[in-house]
Amino acid sequence: MIVVFNPVAGRRRANLLWRVLDVLVANGVRLDIAETQRAGHAEALAQEAVQRGEPMVVAAGGDGTIAEVANGLMGSGARLGVIPLGTANVLAHELGLPFAPKAVAAALAFGRTCTLWPGQANGPDGTRLFVQMLGVGFDAHVVQNMSFPMKKALGKGAYVLQSMRELTRYRFPPVHMRIDGAETEASSVIISKGRLYGGTFRLAADAVPGEPGFSVVLFGYSGPAAAMMYGAALPLNLLGHAPGVRHVRARRIDFLQNDAVPAQADGDRAGFAPLWVTDAPGPIRVVVG
């Protein structure tokens, strides 16, 4: 078993990782630790592990790290293990993965899996997998402008603080897109593989992580007041039913605007809106216990 870990995750998260690994080693599991050194390195490490014949690669980190490892496993048949160490850990909550060190270790050792069918953002610079969601608009603007030290220090609170900062800075340009051939626009859009957003908050009840297709959540109202309303609805689990919100099931989303609109994938910066979003070439197996 190879574990891919980001060493800049912080001491507290490193301690959680070692507690899981201590349990595995104590039960005779052979482990290799591979530390990432740059953005995208987790994908390369996963690909190398697959080429060596590793049957499982474990992503120790948040949704962004998991997505990178999943990208490296695509098409291989290797299983994806998860040690949830991120800020929100949305995918872990979505799939009901354990968080306690002994339970995580037991799940990895037992190896029972479920199917996850990621999404794929396609653009001029290549493709990028996402395992939970891709956002275009205000939430992506917040992610792009938040510093890593603030995120590390405040956790989920960093998103709230940065959102308040960006309310008067963001211009709220309309997002023009084509959803399965039908043109539409919105203030912001979240293309979701799962039901949850930002942790354990409910957003897309019709999402099915293990099947092709997306739940596309369109936010119709624009401006600082609307963004504050949507933000207030999130912790109440009302965001998916807030005024101006529409849900559409789709297989392909094409972005049509000429002006650059920020994008984020699984809570990490993803540049600007991709040219189109489709299903990944195939599913992957995620270890759940």
N, C-alpha and C positions, 0 to 999 in steps of 0.2 A: 504494500500500500504506500503510495506517495502522497504527501501532504504539501500543497502549495500555499504559502503563507506570505503576507506582506509585512515585512519587519517594521514598517513605520506605523503600524496599527496602534502602538502604545503599550505601556507596561501592563495595564489591567487586562487588556485583551490577550496579550502574550501569556499571562498567567492562566487565563481560562484555557488557552490552547494546550499548555503543558499539563494541566490537570486532566484533560481528555487523553493526551498521549501517554501519560503515566499509567492510566487504567488499561489502555490497549497493550502497552509493553508488558505490564504485569500479567496479562493474560496470553502472552506469547505471540502477539501480532508483530510481524516485521514491518518497520517503518523507515521511510526516507523522507527527510524534510528538504523542500526546495523553496528558497526565499526569492521573492520577486525583487527586481532591481529597477524597474521602470514601468511605465504604462504599457500594457500589452504583453508584458513578459509572462504573465500567468498563462496566456494562450500558448505561447511558445513552449513553456515547460510542460503543459499538458500534452502537446503534440509529441514532444520528445518521449514522454512517458508511454504514450500509445505505441510509438515506434519500437520501444523496448518490450512491448507486450504486457504492460501493466493492465490488469483487469479493472482496476478502480483508481481514480484520481480524486483526492479530497481537496475541496476549496475551503480554506480557513480564512473567512473574511465576510464581507457584506455582499450585497447583490451584484455590485460591479465586478468583484473578484470572481463570483460564481459564474457570471456571464462570460468572462474571459476564459475560464476553464472549460465551460460548456462549448465555447467556440472551438477550442483545441480538441475536444472530444468528438465533434460532429462527424458522423459517418463511420466511427470506429467500432461501435458496440461496447466500448468501455463504460463502466458505471461511474456516475458522478456522486461523490460523497460530499457532505456539507457539515462544517463546524461553524455555526453562525456567530460571527464576531463583529458584525457591522453595526451601524447606528440604528437602522430601522429593521433590518432582517425581514423584509416583506415576504420573500419567497419562503423562508423557513416557517413563518406564520401561516402562509397560504397552504403549504403542504402538511402542516401539523408536525413539523420536525421537532425533536426534543432540544432543549437548551441546557439542562443540567449535565455536567461533565460525564457522570457515570452513564446516564441515559444516551448521550451522544455516542459514547464509546460502544455501548451495547448495540446501538443501531448500526454503526459502521461494521462491527464484527458480524452481526447477523446477516446484513446485506439484502434484506427485502427491498424491492424497488417499486416505484410507480413511474408512469410515463409523463414526461413534460415535453411539449412541442413549442420551442422558442419562436420568437419573431425575428425578423431580419430587416435591418435598415440598409438600404442600398443607395449609394451616392457616388460622386465622381472619384472619391478616394478609396472605394472598395465597399465591403460589406461589414456589418457589425451586428452580432446577435444580442438580443435582450431576452431575459428570462421572465420578467414580470411586466414591465411597461415601458413605453416611450412617450415622453411628453414634449409638446411643442407649444411655446407661448410663455405665459407669465411664470409658471413653476420652473420651466427650464432657465429663464432669465435669473431667477433666484439661485438656482444651483450653480450656474456659470459664474456668478459674482460672489459666491460665498467662499471665504478662505478656509483652507484645511485646518489651520490652528483653531479657528472659531468652532468648526464642526467637531474637532477633537475635544475641545474644552466643554462645549455646551450640549453636544449630542443633538437630539431632536429639537431642543430649544433654539439651536442655531438657525433652523429653517424659519421659525417664527420671527426671530429678530431680523434676519435678512429680508424676509418678506415685507416687514414694516418699512425697512430702509428703501426697498425698491418700488414701493407703491407710487411715488412721485417721479421716479426715474424712468420707468418703463413706458413706452409710447402706446402700448396695446394695439399694435397693427393687426388687422384682420388676417386670419390664416385661411388661405384659399386652397382647396383640396378637391380631389375626385375620389369618391368612395365607391368601389366596385362599379365605376363608370358614371356615377351620378355626381355632378359638381355641387359643392356647398361651401360654406365658410363658417367660421366661428372665431371667438376671441382667443380661445385656447383649446387644445385637444389632448386627450390622453388615450393612447392606443394600448389597451391592456390585455394581457394573457390571463391575469388572475382577478379575483374579486376584490382584493385588498389594495390599499394605497397608503403610503406613509407609515407603515407598521401594521396595526391591526384594524385600521379604519375601513369600513365597507364602502365600496364605490361602484363596482360593476357586478351585479348579482348574476348576470347571464354569462359571465366568463367561464370557460372550461380549459384549464391549463394543459390538459393532456391531449387536446384535439386541435386540428388546424383551425385557423380563423382567430378573429379578435373581437373584443368588445370595444367599440370606439365611442368615447365619451366626449361630447361636444359641449363647450361652455359658450352660450350665446351672448350673455351680458358682458359688457366691456367697461374698463375703467377702474380706478382705485376703489370706488364704493362697491362695485360688483366683486372685485377680488377680496375685499374684506368680508363680504357676505359669504362667499364660497369658503374662505378660511375659517369663519365661525361655524359653518355647517359641518366641517370635516370631523372635529372631535365628537360631535353629536351623532355621527354616522348618518348624516342627512345630505351629504354632498351629492350623492347619486340622484337625489330627488329634489335638489334645490331648484329654484326658479331659473328658467332658461337653459336647463341641462337636458340634452338629448342622448339617447343610447342607440347605436346602430351596430348590428353584427356585420362583419366584412371580412374579406380575404385579401384585399389589396387597397392601399391608400396611396394616392399620388399627390404630392404637394406641388402647387401650381404657381405660387407667388414668385415674383422676381426679387423682392426685397428679402434680405436674410432675416429669418426668424429663428431664435435660439431653440435648441433641442437638448433634451437630457434622456439618457437611457439607464434605467435601473438606479437612478439617483446620482449618476455621474455625468459630467459634461460630455456632450456628444456633438459639439460644434453647432451647426445650424441645420435647419430642417432638411432631412434627406430627400432625394428625388422621389423615392417610393419605398413603401413598407410591405413586405410579404411574409409568408410563413418561411421558417428555416427549411432547408432541404429535407429534414426528417426529424423524428423525435429522439430524445435521449432518455436514459433510465437514471432516475435519481434515487439514491438509497434513503429509505424512510424508516427502516427499523425491522 
